[in-house]
């Protein structure tokens, strides 16, 4: 059986490639000739692609689980020490397997689209199918030719090399699939946009149809970024969650472009505006998704996340160029069809606030893109690679993000079309008072004195006040109209308008996460000390007081197979009172002779004492420790959870019937309007 599996897997890939090409040709022919039999044949071929890539993935998993080391990929990513869990996760542990996994996920979304009943946009489906399979042809073509994961060695190794030790962490096992789903899911709005442009449709129905798919893609991409930050915090041992690493940025940039699309599509639905902007954002988002995949897999930029350099780099660049240029040409040719139906009536309106929000996000995206690619650009132009570090990103994008936080609070207060300056000022009174009180109280009552931190926290307070006011107004209106208690009114309010109040919950999650970011960026403290057995060292922060750590010795601890664990024991006292023992440790992967430093933490509310063991003397009589106090860091993780819940609320299909009487709509409007 083991001997047949590589052949089965590779044959399935080849057949999937043939069927994908078949689906493209017959989908376009069927649409042009209005032949439903041809379209159905293309649909069956597309579903066959999904089935065949599933066979290939199952075959690869079988080879990984059974340790078939003659398969070159298996010998690279697993060994006899790896547990079943990590052998299975090795599918996406290196370049070739991850490309197969990526293509398989994309085929699943293609199949899901074809099995759905699309109603009014049914005429677009043949072209949607063609576009999706066109992208699939590229990714399947890679694993059939230059990146075949079923490639066999001429001998059968006794054992394999095993995964990169950095990947032996739950976050890194879960993070890539979630991030890949976020990347792949953006093919849905992109394919529908291309289909609408090909068929000459204006795109209004398109936006409503694909909005939920886009929101799901955005949720997975957001979760992938958050889990990546958690992995960096837990494993890399540098005390932070985001290092502006090129591959981190490559996943972040599409998120920065997709976020304004989710905002501006609301304007198109309500006012018929920004059609060109929205289609342009969809094209740009998907192009950046493919480019992010290229950066991760080509090795063109050095990173702890990237795979080694390979032959796929030029192929990726060629595909990105062809796809983006073709999309741009089609976009320009259909320019007149995407003309806005409405105009911006006033600078004091929700439309203008959304537009400003979009411009801020695009500015941040361009800044991050430029800083990430600057080493490549500088080397191409001058022959010298100039690396842009975290200080550049922090100084360049920090003020822009602060402006986004403030705008989160201003936008809900703006009605559509226009608002008088007097009415707007009246709306701003309460949140402005909250922001001023916070700005005055922080330096008087807390250790927060940096102007940048005070300003950002005041903006957070302003926007949080607006969100809470919006919830309170809606709940109060329902209670007056229906006599409901507070909890029932809140539940019904959210159920009646999940998109609006789910969006507010997303914003609340962002504001909570921003608290953690402010604490880390402005008030993180660190120290590094070499201490002898029984000696102590300390670290202080105005948020927590003084932590004193006493070195009690080293000990060997049980760990993964093939890994040697050495723990450093530290007794921790806070402000003179003993609070517990922490055990930062170092894992030495014996086969690779590669060490991994894993921190241990003591949690003090939302703040953490974060300690790593940097080294020790052979006799164990002294050791070097690095300690950080990370103020408010847990607000970041808690905000991420709230953010995810809000996205699920906003994306969840409504249980209300599609058709409602005019009287029902009037009642709902009255119940939800303050």
C-alpha positions as CSV (number, residue, x, y, z in Angstrom):
1,X,0.0,0.0,0.0
2,X,2.8,2.4,0.9
3,X,4.4,2.0,-2.5
4,X,1.2,2.9,-4.3
5,X,0.3,6.0,-2.3
6,X,2.9,8.3,-3.9
7,X,1.6,7.3,-7.4
8,X,-2.0,7.7,-6.3
9,X,-1.4,11.1,-4.9
10,X,0.6,12.4,-7.9
11,X,-1.9,10.9,-10.4
12,X,-4.7,12.7,-8.5
13,X,-2.9,16.0,-8.9
14,X,-2.4,15.5,-12.6
15,X,-6.0,14.6,-13.2
16,X,-7.1,17.5,-11.1
17,X,-5.1,19.8,-13.3
18,X,-6.7,18.4,-16.5
19,X,-10.2,18.7,-15.0
20,X,-9.5,22.3,-14.0
21,X,-8.5,23.2,-17.5
22,X,-11.6,21.4,-18.9
23,X,-13.8,23.3,-16.5
24,X,-12.5,26.7,-17.7
25,X,-13.0,25.9,-21.3
26,X,-16.5,24.4,-21.0
27,X,-17.7,27.0,-18.5
28,X,-16.9,29.8,-20.9
29,X,-18.2,27.9,-23.9
30,X,-21.4,27.1,-22.0
31,X,-21.9,30.7,-21.0
32,X,-21.3,32.1,-24.5
33,X,-23.5,29.6,-26.2
34,X,-26.1,29.5,-23.5
35,X,-25.6,25.7,-23.3
36,X,-26.6,24.5,-19.8
37,X,-25.3,21.0,-20.6
38,X,-21.8,22.4,-21.1
39,X,-22.1,24.5,-17.9
40,X,-23.2,21.4,-16.0
41,X,-20.2,19.5,-17.4
42,X,-17.9,22.2,-16.2
43,X,-19.5,22.2,-12.8
44,X,-19.0,18.4,-12.5
45,X,-15.4,18.8,-13.6
46,X,-14.8,21.5,-10.9
47,X,-16.3,19.2,-8.2
48,X,-14.0,16.5,-9.6
49,X,-11.0,18.8,-9.0
50,X,-12.1,19.1,-5.3
51,X,-12.5,15.3,-5.0
52,X,-9.1,14.6,-6.6
53,X,-7.2,17.1,-4.5
54,X,-8.9,15.6,-1.5
55,X,-7.5,12.2,-2.6
56,X,-4.0,13.8,-3.0
57,X,-4.2,15.3,0.5
58,X,-5.4,12.0,2.1
59,X,-2.5,10.2,0.3
60,X,0.0,12.7,1.6
61,X,-1.4,12.4,5.2
62,X,-1.1,8.6,4.9
63,X,2.5,8.9,3.9
64,X,3.2,11.3,6.8
65,X,1.4,9.2,9.4
66,X,3.2,6.0,8.3
67,X,6.6,7.7,8.0
68,X,7.2,6.9,4.4
69,X,10.6,8.5,4.3
70,X,11.3,7.6,0.7
71,X,8.9,10.4,-0.2
72,X,11.3,13.3,-0.1
73,X,8.7,15.7,1.5
74,X,8.0,13.2,4.3
75,X,11.7,12.8,5.1
76,X,12.1,16.6,5.3
77,X,9.2,17.4,7.7
78,X,8.8,14.4,10.0
79,X,10.9,11.8,11.9
80,X,10.5,9.0,14.4
81,X,10.3,11.5,17.3
82,X,7.3,13.3,15.9
83,X,3.9,12.6,17.5
84,X,0.9,11.7,15.4
85,X,-0.5,15.3,15.8
86,X,2.7,16.9,14.5
87,X,3.1,14.3,11.7
88,X,-0.4,15.2,10.5
89,X,0.3,18.9,10.8
90,X,3.5,18.5,8.8
91,X,1.3,18.7,5.6
92,X,1.7,22.5,5.8
93,X,5.1,22.4,7.5
94,X,7.1,23.1,4.4
95,X,6.8,24.6,0.9
96,X,5.6,21.7,-1.3
97,X,3.0,20.3,1.2
98,X,1.7,23.8,2.0
99,X,1.1,24.5,-1.7
100,X,-0.9,21.3,-2.0
101,X,-2.9,22.2,1.1
102,X,-3.4,25.7,-0.2
103,X,-4.8,24.4,-3.6
104,X,-7.0,21.9,-1.8
105,X,-8.6,24.6,0.4
106,X,-9.2,26.7,-2.7
107,X,-10.9,23.8,-4.4
108,X,-13.1,23.4,-1.4
109,X,-14.3,27.0,-1.7
110,X,-14.8,26.4,-5.4
111,X,-17.0,23.4,-4.7
112,X,-18.9,25.3,-2.0
113,X,-19.7,28.1,-4.5
114,X,-21.0,25.7,-7.1
115,X,-23.2,23.7,-4.7
116,X,-24.9,26.9,-3.5
117,X,-28.1,28.2,-5.0
118,X,-27.4,31.7,-6.3
119,X,-30.7,32.8,-7.6
120,X,-30.5,36.3,-9.2
121,X,-26.7,36.0,-9.8
122,X,-26.9,32.6,-11.4
123,X,-25.8,33.9,-14.7
124,X,-22.4,34.9,-13.3
125,X,-21.6,31.3,-12.0
126,X,-20.0,30.0,-15.3
127,X,-17.5,32.9,-15.3
128,X,-17.0,32.6,-11.5
129,X,-16.2,28.9,-12.1
130,X,-13.8,29.8,-14.9
131,X,-11.9,32.4,-12.8
132,X,-11.6,30.1,-9.8
133,X,-10.3,27.2,-11.9
134,X,-7.9,29.5,-13.6
135,X,-6.3,30.3,-10.3
136,X,-6.4,26.7,-9.3
137,X,-4.6,25.7,-12.5
138,X,-1.7,27.8,-11.4
139,X,-1.4,26.3,-7.9
140,X,-2.1,22.7,-9.1
141,X,0.4,23.2,-11.9
142,X,3.1,24.1,-9.3
143,X,2.6,20.9,-7.3
144,X,2.5,18.8,-10.5
145,X,5.7,20.3,-11.9
146,X,8.3,22.3,-9.8
147,X,6.9,21.6,-6.3
148,X,5.7,18.0,-6.4
149,X,5.3,16.8,-2.7
150,X,5.1,13.1,-3.9
151,X,8.7,13.2,-5.3
152,X,10.5,10.0,-4.4
153,X,14.1,9.5,-3.2
154,X,16.3,6.8,-4.8
155,X,16.8,5.2,-1.4
156,X,14.7,4.7,1.8
157,X,16.2,6.8,4.7
158,X,16.3,5.2,8.1
159,X,14.7,8.4,9.6
160,X,13.6,11.9,8.5
161,X,14.9,15.3,9.4
162,X,11.8,16.5,11.2
163,X,9.9,19.8,11.3
164,X,11.6,23.1,12.1
165,X,11.6,23.3,15.9
166,X,9.8,26.6,15.7
167,X,6.7,24.8,14.4
168,X,6.4,22.5,17.5
169,X,3.7,24.8,19.1
170,X,-0.1,24.6,19.0
171,X,-0.3,28.2,17.7
172,X,2.0,27.4,14.7
173,X,0.0,24.3,14.0
174,X,-3.3,26.0,14.0
175,X,-2.2,29.4,12.7
176,X,-1.3,28.4,9.1
177,X,-4.5,26.6,8.2
178,X,-6.6,29.5,9.6
179,X,-4.5,32.0,7.8
180,X,-4.6,30.0,4.6
181,X,-8.4,29.8,4.8
182,X,-8.5,33.6,5.2
183,X,-6.3,34.0,2.1
184,X,-8.1,31.4,0.0
185,X,-11.6,32.6,0.8
186,X,-10.9,36.0,-0.9
187,X,-11.1,34.1,-4.2
188,X,-14.9,34.2,-3.8
189,X,-15.4,38.0,-4.0
190,X,-12.6,38.3,-6.5
191,X,-14.1,35.7,-8.9
192,X,-17.6,37.3,-8.6
193,X,-16.1,40.7,-9.3
194,X,-14.3,39.5,-12.4
195,X,-17.5,37.7,-13.6
196,X,-19.5,40.9,-13.1
197,X,-17.0,42.9,-15.1
198,X,-16.9,40.2,-17.9
199,X,-20.7,40.1,-18.2
200,X,-21.0,43.9,-17.9
201,X,-23.0,44.0,-14.7
202,X,-23.0,47.0,-12.4
203,X,-22.2,45.1,-9.3
204,X,-24.8,46.2,-6.8
205,X,-26.3,42.7,-6.4
206,X,-22.8,41.3,-6.5
207,X,-21.7,43.2,-3.4
208,X,-24.7,42.1,-1.4
209,X,-24.2,38.5,-2.5
210,X,-20.5,38.2,-1.6
211,X,-20.4,40.4,1.4
212,X,-20.8,37.6,3.9
213,X,-18.2,35.5,2.1
214,X,-15.8,38.4,2.3
215,X,-16.6,38.8,6.0
216,X,-15.8,35.2,6.6
217,X,-12.5,35.5,4.8
218,X,-11.7,38.6,6.8
219,X,-12.5,36.8,10.0
220,X,-10.2,33.9,9.3
221,X,-7.4,36.3,8.2
222,X,-7.9,38.3,11.4
223,X,-7.8,35.1,13.5
224,X,-4.7,34.0,11.7
225,X,-2.9,37.2,12.4
226,X,-3.9,37.1,16.0
227,X,-2.7,33.5,16.4
228,X,0.5,34.3,14.7
229,X,1.0,37.1,17.3
230,X,0.3,34.6,20.1
231,X,2.8,32.1,18.6
232,X,5.5,34.8,18.4
233,X,4.8,35.8,22.0
234,X,4.9,32.2,23.3
235,X,7.7,30.8,21.3
236,X,10.2,33.3,19.9
237,X,11.1,34.5,23.4
238,X,11.7,38.2,22.6
239,X,8.9,39.5,24.8
240,X,6.6,40.8,22.1
241,X,3.8,39.7,19.7
242,X,4.6,41.6,16.5
243,X,8.0,42.4,15.1
244,X,7.0,43.9,11.7
245,X,8.6,40.8,10.1
246,X,8.2,40.8,6.3
247,X,6.0,37.7,6.3
248,X,3.9,39.0,9.1
249,X,3.4,42.2,7.1
250,X,2.6,40.1,3.9
251,X,-0.5,38.7,5.7
252,X,-1.3,42.1,7.3
253,X,-1.4,44.1,4.1
254,X,-4.3,42.3,2.5
255,X,-6.2,42.7,5.8
256,X,-5.6,46.4,5.7
257,X,-7.1,46.6,2.2
258,X,-10.0,44.2,2.8
259,X,-11.1,46.2,5.9
260,X,-12.0,49.4,4.0
261,X,-13.8,47.3,1.4
262,X,-16.1,46.0,4.2
263,X,-16.8,49.5,5.2
264,X,-17.3,51.1,1.8
265,X,-19.5,48.3,0.5
266,X,-22.1,49.7,3.0
267,X,-22.0,53.0,1.2
268,X,-22.6,51.2,-2.1
269,X,-25.6,49.4,-0.7
270,X,-27.1,52.5,0.9
271,X,-26.2,55.3,-1.6
272,X,-25.0,53.5,-4.8
273,X,-21.6,55.2,-4.4
274,X,-18.0,54.0,-4.5
275,X,-18.6,51.1,-7.0
276,X,-15.3,51.7,-8.7
277,X,-13.5,51.9,-5.4
278,X,-15.0,48.7,-4.2
279,X,-14.1,46.6,-7.3
280,X,-10.6,48.1,-7.2
281,X,-10.2,47.1,-3.5
282,X,-11.4,43.5,-4.3
283,X,-8.8,43.2,-7.1
284,X,-6.1,44.7,-5.0
285,X,-6.9,42.5,-2.0
286,X,-6.6,39.3,-4.0
287,X,-3.5,40.4,-5.7
288,X,-1.9,41.1,-2.3
289,X,-3.1,37.7,-1.1
290,X,-1.2,36.0,-3.9
291,X,1.8,38.2,-3.4
292,X,1.8,37.4,0.3
293,X,1.8,33.7,-0.6
294,X,4.7,34.4,-3.0
295,X,6.7,36.1,-0.3
296,X,6.2,33.3,2.2
297,X,7.2,30.5,-0.3
298,X,9.8,32.1,-2.5
299,X,12.4,32.9,0.2
300,X,12.9,36.3,-1.5
301,X,12.8,38.0,1.8
302,X,14.5,36.6,4.9
303,X,12.2,35.7,7.8
304,X,11.6,33.1,10.5
305,X,8.4,32.3,8.7
306,X,9.6,31.8,5.2
307,X,10.6,28.7,3.4
308,X,13.9,28.3,1.5
309,X,14.4,29.8,-1.9
310,X,13.1,27.8,-4.8
311,X,12.2,27.8,-8.5
312,X,8.6,28.9,-7.8
313,X,9.6,32.5,-7.3
314,X,9.7,33.6,-11.0
315,X,6.5,31.6,-11.7
316,X,4.7,33.4,-8.9
317,X,5.8,36.8,-10.1
318,X,4.7,36.0,-13.6
319,X,1.3,34.8,-12.4
320,X,0.8,37.9,-10.2
321,X,1.7,40.2,-13.1
322,X,-0.6,38.5,-15.6
323,X,-3.5,38.2,-13.1
324,X,-3.2,41.8,-11.9
325,X,-2.7,43.4,-15.4
326,X,-5.6,41.4,-16.8
327,X,-7.9,42.4,-13.9
328,X,-6.9,46.0,-14.3
329,X,-7.5,46.1,-18.0
330,X,-11.0,44.6,-17.5
331,X,-11.6,47.0,-14.7
332,X,-10.7,50.0,-16.9
333,X,-12.8,48.7,-19.8
334,X,-15.8,48.6,-17.6
335,X,-15.2,51.9,-16.0
336,X,-18.3,53.6,-17.2
337,X,-20.5,50.8,-16.0
338,X,-19.3,51.4,-12.4
339,X,-20.4,55.0,-12.3
340,X,-21.8,56.1,-8.9
341,X,-25.5,56.7,-8.7
342,X,-25.2,59.2,-5.8
343,X,-22.9,62.0,-4.9
344,X,-21.2,63.2,-1.7
345,X,-23.7,65.7,-0.3
346,X,-21.6,67.0,2.6
347,X,-18.3,66.6,4.3
348,X,-20.3,66.1,7.5
349,X,-21.9,62.8,6.6
350,X,-21.4,59.1,7.1
351,X,-20.2,58.7,3.6
352,X,-17.4,61.2,4.1
353,X,-16.4,59.5,7.4
354,X,-16.3,56.1,5.6
355,X,-14.2,57.6,2.8
356,X,-11.7,59.1,5.3
357,X,-11.5,55.8,7.1
358,X,-10.7,54.1,3.8
359,X,-8.0,56.6,2.9
360,X,-6.4,56.0,6.3
361,X,-6.4,52.3,5.9
362,X,-5.0,52.5,2.4
363,X,-2.3,54.9,3.6
364,X,-1.3,52.4,6.3
365,X,-1.3,49.5,3.8
366,X,0.9,51.4,1.4
367,X,3.3,52.4,4.2
368,X,3.6,48.8,5.4
369,X,4.0,47.5,1.8
370,X,6.7,50.1,1.1
371,X,8.6,49.3,4.2
372,X,8.4,45.6,3.7
373,X,9.5,45.7,0.1
374,X,12.1,48.4,0.5
375,X,15.0,45.9,0.9
376,X,14.1,44.4,-2.5
377,X,13.6,47.9,-4.1
378,X,16.8,49.3,-2.7
379,X,18.9,46.3,-3.7
380,X,17.4,46.4,-7.3
381,X,18.2,50.2,-7.6
382,X,21.4,50.6,-5.7
383,X,22.8,47.1,-5.3
384,X,22.6,47.6,-1.5
385,X,19.9,45.9,0.6
386,X,18.6,48.5,3.1
387,X,16.4,46.9,5.8
388,X,13.6,48.9,7.3
389,X,13.1,48.0,11.0
390,X,10.3,48.3,13.5
391,X,11.0,51.9,14.5
392,X,10.1,53.0,11.0
393,X,6.7,51.2,11.0
394,X,5.9,52.4,14.5
395,X,6.5,56.0,13.7
396,X,4.9,55.9,10.3
397,X,1.7,54.0,11.1
398,X,1.2,54.7,14.8
399,X,-0.5,58.2,14.2
400,X,-2.6,56.8,11.4
401,X,-3.9,54.0,13.6
402,X,-4.7,56.5,16.3
403,X,-6.7,58.5,13.8
404,X,-8.6,55.3,12.8
405,X,-9.4,54.7,16.5
406,X,-10.9,58.2,16.8
407,X,-12.8,57.9,13.5
408,X,-14.5,54.7,14.9
409,X,-16.3,56.9,17.4
410,X,-17.1,59.7,15.0
411,X,-18.6,57.6,12.2
412,X,-21.6,56.2,14.1
413,X,-22.7,59.7,15.0
414,X,-22.9,60.7,11.4
415,X,-26.2,60.2,9.5
416,X,-26.3,59.5,5.8
417,X,-26.2,62.4,3.4
418,X,-25.5,65.3,5.8
419,X,-25.6,66.6,9.3
420,X,-25.4,70.2,10.5
421,X,-22.3,71.2,12.3
422,X,-24.4,72.3,15.3
423,X,-26.1,68.9,15.6
424,X,-22.8,67.1,15.1
425,X,-21.3,69.1,18.0
426,X,-24.2,68.2,20.2
427,X,-23.7,64.5,19.4
428,X,-20.0,64.8,20.3
429,X,-20.5,66.4,23.7
430,X,-20.8,63.3,25.9
431,X,-18.0,61.2,24.3
432,X,-15.8,64.3,24.2
433,X,-16.3,64.9,27.9
434,X,-15.4,61.2,28.5
435,X,-12.2,61.6,26.4
436,X,-11.2,64.9,28.2
437,X,-11.8,63.4,31.7
438,X,-9.6,60.3,30.7
439,X,-6.9,62.6,29.3
440,X,-6.8,64.6,32.5
441,X,-7.2,61.7,35.0
442,X,-4.5,59.4,33.5
443,X,-1.4,61.5,34.4
444,X,-2.9,62.4,37.8
445,X,-4.1,59.0,38.9
446,X,-1.8,56.5,37.0
447,X,1.7,56.1,35.8
448,X,0.7,57.0,32.2
449,X,2.5,60.3,31.3
450,X,3.6,59.9,27.6
451,X,1.6,62.3,25.5
452,X,1.2,59.7,22.7
453,X,-0.2,57.2,25.1
454,X,-2.6,59.7,26.8
455,X,-3.8,60.9,23.4
456,X,-4.4,57.3,22.1
457,X,-6.2,56.3,25.3
458,X,-8.4,59.4,25.1
459,X,-9.3,58.4,21.6
460,X,-10.1,54.9,22.8
461,X,-12.3,56.3,25.6
462,X,-14.1,58.6,23.1
463,X,-14.9,55.7,20.7
464,X,-15.8,53.3,23.4
465,X,-18.3,55.9,24.8
466,X,-19.9,56.2,21.4
467,X,-20.3,52.4,21.0
468,X,-21.9,52.0,24.5
469,X,-24.2,55.0,23.8
470,X,-25.3,53.4,20.5
471,X,-26.1,50.1,22.3
472,X,-27.9,52.0,25.1
473,X,-30.0,54.1,22.7
474,X,-31.1,51.0,20.8
475,X,-31.9,49.1,24.0
476,X,-33.8,52.0,25.5
477,X,-35.9,52.4,22.3
478,X,-36.9,48.7,22.4
479,X,-37.7,48.8,26.1
480,X,-40.0,51.8,25.4
481,X,-41.6,50.2,22.4
482,X,-42.0,46.6,23.7
483,X,-41.7,46.8,27.5
484,X,-38.8,44.3,27.4
485,X,-36.3,43.9,30.2
486,X,-32.7,45.0,29.6
487,X,-31.2,41.7,28.6
488,X,-34.2,40.7,26.3
489,X,-34.1,44.1,24.6
490,X,-30.4,43.8,24.0
491,X,-30.7,40.3,22.5
492,X,-33.6,41.3,20.2
493,X,-31.8,44.5,19.2
494,X,-28.8,42.6,18.0
495,X,-30.9,39.9,16.3
496,X,-32.9,42.5,14.4
497,X,-29.7,44.2,13.1
498,X,-26.8,41.8,13.4
499,X,-24.7,43.6,10.9
500,X,-24.9,47.0,12.7
501,X,-24.4,45.8,16.3
502,X,-22.0,43.0,15.3
503,X,-20.0,45.8,13.7
504,X,-20.0,47.8,16.9
505,X,-18.9,44.7,18.8
506,X,-16.0,44.3,16.4
507,X,-15.0,47.9,17.1
508,X,-15.2,47.3,20.8
509,X,-12.8,44.3,20.4
510,X,-10.4,46.5,18.4
511,X,-10.5,49.2,21.2
512,X,-9.8,46.6,23.9
513,X,-6.9,45.2,21.8
514,X,-5.6,48.8,21.4
515,X,-5.3,49.0,25.2
516,X,-2.8,46.1,25.1
517,X,-0.9,47.6,22.2
518,X,-0.6,51.0,24.0
519,X,0.6,49.3,27.2
520,X,3.2,47.3,25.3
521,X,4.4,50.0,23.0
522,X,4.8,52.7,25.6
523,X,5.4,51.0,28.9
524,X,7.1,47.6,28.4
525,X,10.2,47.4,30.6
526,X,13.0,44.7,30.4
527,X,16.2,43.6,32.1
528,X,18.8,40.9,31.7
529,X,20.8,39.6,34.6
530,X,23.3,36.8,35.3
531,X,22.6,35.5,38.8
532,X,24.3,32.8,41.0
533,X,22.4,30.1,42.7
534,X,20.4,31.7,45.6
535,X,20.9,35.3,44.3
536,X,18.0,37.6,43.2
537,X,17.4,40.2,40.6
538,X,14.5,42.6,40.2
539,X,12.4,44.5,37.7
540,X,10.0,47.4,38.3
541,X,7.1,49.0,36.6
542,X,4.7,51.7,37.8
543,X,1.8,49.4,36.8
544,X,2.8,46.5,39.0
545,X,5.5,47.6,41.4
546,X,8.6,45.6,41.9
547,X,9.1,41.9,41.0
548,X,12.0,40.2,42.7
549,X,13.2,36.8,41.3
550,X,15.4,34.4,43.2
551,X,17.3,31.7,41.3
552,X,16.7,28.3,42.9
553,X,18.5,26.1,40.3
554,X,18.2,24.2,37.1
555,X,16.3,20.9,36.5
556,X,15.7,18.5,33.6
557,X,12.0,18.3,32.8
558,X,10.0,15.8,30.7
559,X,9.4,16.9,27.1
560,X,8.7,15.8,23.6
561,X,10.6,12.8,22.2
562,X,14.0,13.8,21.0
563,X,14.0,17.0,22.9
564,X,16.0,17.9,26.1
565,X,14.3,20.3,28.4
566,X,16.2,22.4,30.9
567,X,14.1,24.5,33.4
568,X,15.3,27.4,35.4
569,X,13.4,27.7,38.7
570,X,12.7,31.2,40.0
571,X,10.8,32.2,43.1
572,X,8.8,35.4,42.4
573,X,7.9,38.0,45.0
574,X,5.8,41.1,44.2
575,X,6.4,44.1,46.3
576,X,8.0,41.9,48.9
577,X,5.3,39.3,49.0
578,X,6.0,35.8,47.6
579,X,3.5,35.0,44.8
580,X,4.8,31.8,43.2
581,X,7.4,30.0,41.2
582,X,7.9,30.3,37.5
583,X,9.9,27.9,35.3
584,X,11.1,29.3,32.0
585,X,12.9,26.6,30.0
586,X,15.0,25.8,26.9
587,X,14.2,23.0,24.6
588,X,17.2,21.5,22.7
589,X,16.1,19.5,19.7
590,X,18.8,16.8,19.7
591,X,18.5,15.8,16.0
592,X,18.8,19.3,14.7
593,X,20.9,20.6,17.6
594,X,18.7,23.7,17.6
595,X,17.6,25.3,20.9
596,X,14.2,26.9,21.5
597,X,13.7,29.3,24.4
598,X,10.2,29.1,25.9
599,X,9.1,31.8,28.4
600,X,7.1,31.4,31.6
601,X,4.8,34.2,32.9
602,X,3.3,35.4,36.1
603,X,0.0,37.2,35.4
604,X,-1.0,40.2,37.5
605,X,-4.4,41.1,36.2
606,X,-4.0,42.2,32.6
607,X,-0.3,42.7,32.9
608,X,2.3,39.9,32.8
609,X,5.8,39.3,34.1
610,X,7.5,37.4,31.2
611,X,10.8,35.6,31.8
612,X,13.1,33.6,29.6
613,X,16.3,31.7,30.4
614,X,19.0,32.9,28.1
615,X,21.8,30.6,29.2
616,X,23.7,29.0,32.1
617,X,27.0,27.7,33.3
618,X,27.7,24.0,32.8
619,X,27.8,23.4,36.5
620,X,24.4,25.0,37.0
621,X,25.7,27.4,39.6
622,X,24.7,30.5,37.7
623,X,22.3,31.4,34.9
624,X,21.2,34.4,32.8
625,X,17.6,35.4,32.7
626,X,15.8,38.1,30.6
627,X,12.6,39.5,32.2
628,X,9.9,41.8,30.8
629,X,6.9,43.5,32.3
630,X,4.3,43.6,29.6
631,X,1.6,46.1,30.8
632,X,-2.0,45.4,29.7
633,X,-0.9,42.7,27.3
634,X,-3.9,40.5,28.0
635,X,-6.3,43.2,26.8
636,X,-4.9,42.4,23.3
637,X,-5.9,38.7,23.5
638,X,-9.2,39.4,25.2
639,X,-10.0,42.1,22.5
640,X,-9.2,39.5,19.8
641,X,-11.9,37.2,21.3
642,X,-14.5,40.0,21.4
643,X,-13.5,40.9,17.8
644,X,-14.1,37.3,16.6
645,X,-17.5,37.1,18.4
646,X,-18.5,40.4,16.8
647,X,-17.5,39.2,13.3
648,X,-19.6,36.0,13.8
649,X,-22.6,38.1,14.9
650,X,-22.2,40.3,11.9
651,X,-21.8,37.4,9.4
652,X,-24.4,35.1,10.9
653,X,-27.4,34.6,8.6
654,X,-30.5,36.3,9.8
655,X,-33.3,34.0,11.0
656,X,-35.9,36.6,9.9
657,X,-37.9,35.8,6.8
658,X,-36.6,37.5,3.6
659,X,-40.0,39.2,2.9
660,X,-41.6,41.5,5.4
661,X,-44.6,43.7,5.3
662,X,-44.3,47.5,5.3
663,X,-45.9,47.6,8.7
664,X,-43.3,45.2,10.1
665,X,-40.5,47.2,8.7
666,X,-41.9,50.4,10.2
667,X,-42.3,48.7,13.7
668,X,-38.7,47.5,13.5
669,X,-37.5,51.0,12.5
670,X,-39.3,52.6,15.4
671,X,-38.0,50.0,17.9
672,X,-34.4,50.5,16.9
673,X,-34.3,54.2,16.4
674,X,-33.7,56.4,19.5
